[in-house]
Amino acid sequence: MKKFIEKLQFITHDIQKLSHIEQAQIACSAGAKWIQYRCLTKNDDELLKDINAIAEICDDWGATLIVTDHIHLAGKADIQGFHIEDFDADFVRLREQLGEDMTIGGSATTIDNLIRIAKEGADYAGFGPFYTTLTKPNNAPLLGVEGYMKAITVLKNLNIDFPVLAVGGITLSDVEPLMNTGIFGIAASSSINQAEDMRTAYLDFYDLVR
């Protein structure tokens, strides 16, 4: 089942100046059609309080709500999908567990893992890191523009049609050269929610990703 995958995916995270709910509200009011709620610091009751509030916002604005990990919350809130950050996740098993209707995304840092995620039936993948990021630190080599060009070429040669989104330390000036590599889209967080004017920052990204 082919799912709707948005080209600009906004990811909330823990910051001091804005709650996850406020981030979702501002992004949706700017036209966001995809909110990935990424919170790894709260208990289930706190998570569900956030998720239910963000789900209402997403419903009001016609946006898709994706939750990072926490698949045990499936069925407990109006969640359209999950993004799994475990690089070794079994997406065949996840699909069996979550069902065909649920959107499932994965994270990859290598082309081999990107191919595996696609073949196991995920709906999209975040591929990175493009550049240094403190939002989701890892020890994987930085891809740069060349890394995405290589990955897209490999996927095309294998006839794998799969939405790949660049992620990790992406700033506004990076968007155009990244989109020119043939990737499907961009996932962004701190360059938007840490901006002086978050709404304007989202719109600036949106204009370039389209």
N, C-alpha and C positions, 0 to 999 in steps of 0.2 A: 504494500500500500504506500503510494507516494505521498509524502507529507508536505505541508507548507513550511518552507524554511526561509526565514527573513535574512536579507543580505547584511543588515546592520543589527547586530545583537548586542544589547546593552546588558552589562553584568553589574548587579549591585554588590557592594561589599561593605564591611565595617569601616566607617569613617566617623570622625567626631562631629563634623558640622551638619550631616544629614543622616537620618535614619534610613533603613532599607525602604520603608514605606514612602518616605519623602522622595527618595531617589526615583522610585517607580512612578510616583505621581508626576514629577517634573518631566521625566522622560516620556511618559505617555502623553502628557499635555503638549509636548513638542512633536508628537506624531509617531513615537516608538510603537512598533508592532511586535516586539519581542523583548521580554524581560526575563533575564536569567537571575533568579534569586540565589545568591551564593553567600551562605552564612554557615560557618563551621564552629561557632562559639556559643550557641544557645541550646537549651534543652528542648524536648519535643513540644511542650506546651508553649514555649516562647516562639519556636519556629512556626507552629500552627497559627498562632496569633498574627504573626507577620504575614504568613502565606495567605490566610483568609482575607486579610485587609488588602494585600496586593492583588489577589484574585478578583476582588470587587473592582479595583481600579482597572485592571486589565479587561474585565468584562465591559466596563463602562466605555472604554476606548477601543475595544476590539483588538486587544493585544494577546499574544500567546504567552503563557506563564510556564517557564521551565525552572525546575529546582535542581540545584547542584547536589548530587548524591542523595542521601536520605530517602532511598527508595521505599523504606518501610512506611513512609507517609502516603504512599499511593492509595487512593480511595478514601483518604481522610480529609481531603480538601480538593478544590477545583483546580487541579494541576493538569496541564496538557502534556507535560513531558519531563524527562530528567536528563541532566548532563552528568556523565560519569567521569570522574577525574582519575580513577585508577587505570594506569596504563596497561595493566594486565587483565582488565575486566573481560569476562566472557559474554559477548553480546548476543550470542545464540541463546544462552541461558537467560539473559536479561529479557530478551524478547518473549521467551516462553513465560517468564514470570510476570511481565508487565502487560503483555498483550499487544495485538497488532495496532490498536488505535493510539497507543501512547507513543509520542515522539521521543526518540532516544538518541542522544549525542554522546560522543566520546572525545577524549583528549589524546593527542599523539605528538611525539617529538621526533619520530623517525618515519621515513617513507614506508618501511616495512610494516610498522604498526598502523600507519594510515591505511595501507592496503588490507591488512587483516580486519580492521574495524569495518571497512566497506564491505568486505566479503562476508562478514558475520552478520550483516543486516542492520547496522546502525543507520540512522537517517542523515547524519552529518557528522563532521569532526572539526574540532578546533585544533589547529596545527601550529605549534610554536615551540619555544618562544621566538618571536621576531627579533626582539631586543630585550635588554635588561628590564625586568619588572619586579616590583616588590609585592604586587598583589598576589601572585602565585609563584613564589620563588622555586626554582628547581635547578639542577646541575646540568641540564641538557645544553648542548651547543646552540648558540644563537644562529637562527636560520638566515636572516637577512633576505633581501629581495631574491638573491640567487637561489637560496634554498627552496623558495616557493616555485620559482621557474622550473627547477629540476623536478620537484614533486609533481607538478601539473603535467610536465612532459611524460614522466613515467606512467602516470595514471592514464593519459591519453593513449600511450603505446599499448597499454594493457586493456584498452576499451572499457575502462572503469569510469562510469559517469557518476560522480559522487561529490556532494557539496563540501568543499574545503574552505574553512574560514581561518584567516590569519589572526593570531592572538599573541599578546605579550609585549607590553611596552610600546604600543603603536600610538604615534602622535598624528595630528592632522596632516602634517607635511608628508607622512609616510603613506597615506591612503591611496593617492593616485598611482604611484609606482607599484604598490602592491596589487591594486586592482588590474593593472596592466599585465600582470603575470598570468592572468587567466583564472585566479582563484574566484570562488563564488562570492565571498564577502569578508566582513571584518567583525570581530568581537572586541569590544572596547569597554573599559571600566574607568580607570583613574584619569585618563585624559578628558573624560566627560564629567565624572562626578566630583573631581577635584578642581575643575575650572572655576574661575571667578563667577561666571554666569553659565550654569549647567545647561540651561535650555538652549542658549545660543551655541554652546559647544556641541550639543547633540545635533542641532540643525546643520552646523558646519560639516560634521562627519556625514550626515545623511545626504547632503548635496553632492558629496564626492563619491559616495558608495553607489548611488543610483547610476 
